[in-house]
């Protein structure tokens, strides 16, 4: 099998020093939407997790990010209220 330099670089970016790729092949949008609805406020992770790079270029990403931000905002407001 022949790999282009770009594909090789991509594979190297997602593999460890032994060349092992640890990944799950699934559509993450539904899982993330469900997690956010259940108060997993993954706002920062959505922006920084390297496994979500492709998701960030989808039309649904903005909606997921907004939902996660709102979830985080509600969590922080509730946390602050409970401290009083």
C-alpha positions, 0 to 999 in steps of 0.5 A: 500500500502506498501512502501520500506524505499527507496521510503518513503525517496524519497517521503519525499525528494520531499514533503513539511511539509504537505506531499504535492508533487508539481511536474509536470509529464512531460519530461523536455528534450524537454522543456529545449532544446526549452528554451535554443534555445530561449535564456533561458540560464539555465546553473546553474539551470541545475546543481543545480535544485533538480527537474532535478536530474533524467535528469542529469543521462540521455544521453541527459543531457550533450548536454543540459548542453553544449548548456546552457553553450554556450548560457550563454557564448554568453549572457555574451559576448553580455552584455560585448560588450554593456557595452563598 
